[in-house]
Each structure stands twice: as C-alpha cells, then as structure tokens.
Amino acid sequence: MSAKDRVRPTFGGLSAPARLTVEGAGIVVGAVAFVLAGVVALLLFWGHTLPIAGPNSVGQFVAIAAG
C-alpha cells in the first residue's frame, strides 16, 4: 500500500490521515477502558489505606474490573 492509498486529499491541498483500522480502534478502546477504570478506582479509594490482597483490597477491585 503506497502513501497515496493511505492519505486522502482535502481542501487546500492538505491531506488527512487514513481511516482508523481495526487494530487502531482496539488500541483506542483499550486506552479509554484503562482511563475509565483509573477514574473509578480513584473515586472509590480516595483517602483510604488499602491492602493488596483479601476482601476490599486493590486485588479484588482489579479482579472485578477485569471481568
């Protein structure tokens, strides 16, 4: 695939990047899920001292978040 196939022309002679591929979409979805899980964890655990393992621990949250 040549560079011309990956880039489509736009107004003013500028070029726009090619459409998002399946792999690119997967990376974007994974990044969004990572950020959302971080925000939820921040809200749930703010100001608490948490154990690494056991009930009500960071490990339990990660296991639940991982599905």
C-alpha distance (Angstrom), angle and dihedral (degrees) to the residues before:
residue distance angle dihedral
M1 . . .
S2 3.79 . .
A3 3.79 126.5 .
K4 3.82 90.0 -104.4
D5 3.82 90.3 59.1
R6 3.80 92.2 53.3
V7 3.81 97.2 46.8
R8 3.78 125.9 56.9
P9 3.79 123.5 -158.4
T10 3.80 122.1 -111.7
F11 3.80 135.6 -177.3
G12 3.78 117.7 -49.9
G13 3.80 94.3 22.1
L14 3.81 93.0 -76.0
S15 3.77 118.5 134.7
A16 3.78 131.0 -132.2
P17 3.81 124.0 -146.5
A18 3.78 120.0 -102.6
R19 3.79 120.2 -91.0
L20 3.77 119.8 -79.8
T21 3.81 112.6 -83.9
V22 3.79 125.4 -140.8
E23 3.80 89.9 -103.5
G24 3.80 91.7 49.7
A25 3.80 91.1 48.2
G26 3.81 89.8 51.7
I27 3.79 91.2 52.3
V28 3.81 91.5 49.4
V29 3.82 92.4 48.7
G30 3.81 91.0 48.5
A31 3.80 92.0 49.6
V32 3.81 91.9 49.4
A33 3.81 91.6 49.1
F34 3.81 90.3 49.1
V35 3.81 92.2 51.9
L36 3.82 92.8 45.8
A37 3.81 91.9 50.4
G38 3.81 89.0 49.8
V39 3.80 92.1 51.7
V40 3.81 92.1 48.3
A41 3.81 90.9 48.1
L42 3.79 90.8 49.1
L43 3.80 91.7 52.5
L44 3.81 94.0 45.5
F45 3.79 98.6 44.5
W46 3.82 103.4 33.7
G47 3.80 109.8 136.9
H48 3.82 96.0 1.4
T49 3.78 129.4 118.0
L50 3.79 105.5 -133.4
P51 3.79 132.4 -162.9
I52 3.79 117.7 -131.0
A53 3.82 94.4 -130.9
G54 3.79 137.5 21.3
P55 3.79 133.2 44.4
N56 3.81 116.2 -15.2
S57 3.81 91.3 9.5
V58 3.78 135.9 136.2
G59 3.81 88.3 -106.6
Q60 3.78 91.5 56.8
F61 3.81 91.5 49.7
V62 3.81 91.4 50.3
A63 3.81 91.1 49.2
I64 3.82 91.8 50.9
A65 3.81 93.1 43.8
A66 3.81 91.4 49.9
G67 3.77 88.7 58.4
